[in-house]
Amino acid sequence: MPNNLDELYMMYMKDVYRYLLFLCQDHYTAEDLVQDTFTRAYIFLDQYDRQNVKPWLLRAAHNAFIDYNRKQKRSTPKEAAFFQHRLFHEHTPEQVMLQRERLEELRKWC
């Protein structure tokens, strides 16, 4: 069984990478998540059960993947049509105010 993080990394990095690649289907994201997984492993290294290292690492990888997905959902930009609809809506507060001012000017002339 591995005694330190380096040994843990050398023994299980490929398994963790393949698992994450299967989950996210993106090489670069899987690499980032492997690093995140082993960062988490470093933080909690004293708490793992030496008999069940691989399941513990894969659970940490799974949690890193879930956290990544949550972050992606929060930061996903809207479609361009959403912003165009909102930005160029006919009844913006500025346009309503301009229409009222025009109507007031017309009433003064009539």
VEXLUM-922431 format. One line per 5 residues: their letters; for each residue x, y, z of C-alpha. Coordinates in pm, 1 decimal. Example, Ala and Ser with C-alpha at 12.3 -4.5 7.8 and 13.67 -1.06 7.14 Angstrom:
AS) 1230.0:-450.0:780.0; 1367.0:-106.0:714.0
END
This chain:
MPNNL) 0.0:0.0:0.0; 123.1:351.8:-75.2; 272.0:547.8:211.2; 275.2:895.8:60.3; 109.4:1103.6:-210.0
DELYM) 377.6:1035.6:-471.2; 328.9:661.3:-442.7; -47.1:704.6:-441.8; -24.9:916.6:-758.7; 203.8:673.3:-940.0
MYMKD) -13.5:373.7:-856.6; -359.3:516.7:-930.0; -324.0:818.0:-1159.8; -407.1:622.1:-1476.1; -714.2:460.5:-1320.4
VYRYL) -841.3:794.8:-1193.1; -773.7:958.4:-1531.2; -960.3:686.9:-1724.5; -1256.0:710.5:-1488.1; -1273.6:1087.9:-1521.7
LFLCQ) -1231.1:1072.5:-1898.9; -1523.7:831.2:-1910.7; -1733.9:1072.9:-1703.4; -1654.7:1400.3:-1877.2; -1556.6:1283.3:-2228.1
DHYTA) -1289.4:1556.5:-2252.5; -914.5:1495.8:-2223.4; -825.7:1839.8:-2086.4; -1104.9:1845.1:-1831.4; -1011.2:1494.1:-1718.4
EDLVQ) -649.9:1604.9:-1666.9; -761.9:1903.4:-1460.2; -991.2:1686.6:-1252.6; -712.7:1434.0:-1189.0; -506.3:1715.4:-1042.1
DTFTR) -802.5:1828.9:-836.3; -859.4:1472.7:-715.1; -502.3:1432.3:-596.3; -508.5:1777.7:-437.8; -808.6:1662.5:-237.3
AYIFL) -628.4:1336.6:-160.4; -333.5:1533.2:-25.4; -560.4:1732.3:203.7; -731.2:1421.3:342.7; -437.0:1179.3:316.2
DQYDR) -442.0:1102.3:687.9; -810.1:1000.0:675.3; -808.4:731.8:406.9; -834.2:360.4:473.2; -517.8:197.6:339.3
QNVKP) -711.4:-115.0:243.1; -958.3:72.1:20.4; -738.3:331.9:-149.3; -868.9:297.9:-503.7; -1241.7:328.3:-417.8
WLLRA) -1156.7:625.3:-195.7; -971.2:796.9:-481.6; -1246.6:721.4:-731.8; -1504.7:866.5:-491.6; -1288.8:1181.5:-462.4
AHNAF) -1267.3:1192.3:-843.8; -1643.3:1154.0:-872.5; -1696.6:1438.1:-624.2; -1450.6:1656.9:-817.1; -1647.8:1583.3:-1135.1
IDYNR) -1978.5:1673.0:-967.3; -1832.9:1998.9:-833.7; -1697.8:2079.6:-1181.1; -2041.6:2023.4:-1337.3; -2212.2:2242.4:-1078.4
KQKRS) -1966.1:2520.2:-1146.3; -2016.5:2484.4:-1522.2; -2394.0:2510.1:-1487.2; -2362.9:2833.7:-1292.6; -2124.3:2989.6:-1542.0
TPKEA) -2283.4:2874.7:-1868.3; -2361.5:3180.8:-2081.2; -2705.2:3226.4:-2227.8; -2768.4:3212.1:-2599.5; -2716.4:3533.5:-2795.0
AFFQH) -3088.9:3553.4:-2875.1; -3166.2:3576.8:-2502.6; -2952.5:3888.7:-2466.9; -3075.8:4048.9:-2787.9; -3433.9:4002.2:-2677.0
RLFHE) -3357.8:4154.5:-2338.5; -3137.9:4436.8:-2464.9; -3354.4:4545.3:-2753.9; -3695.4:4501.1:-2601.2; -3942.3:4768.5:-2712.9
HTPEQ) -4052.5:4864.0:-2364.5; -3732.6:4939.7:-2180.0; -3764.8:5196.6:-1900.2; -3572.4:5449.4:-2108.4; -3801.2:5406.3:-2406.9
VMLQR) -4113.3:5434.0:-2193.0; -3983.3:5756.2:-2040.5; -3899.5:5900.2:-2383.5; -4247.8:5815.2:-2510.7; -4406.3:5989.6:-2211.8
ERLEE) -4195.0:6299.0:-2269.2; -4293.1:6307.2:-2637.2; -4660.5:6270.4:-2548.3; -4633.3:6555.7:-2299.0; -4471.9:6777.4:-2563.4
LRKWC) -4745.4:6690.3:-2813.2; -5015.1:6775.4:-2555.8; -4854.1:7114.1:-2499.6; -4877.6:7191.9:-2869.9; -5236.2:7081.0:-2903.9
END
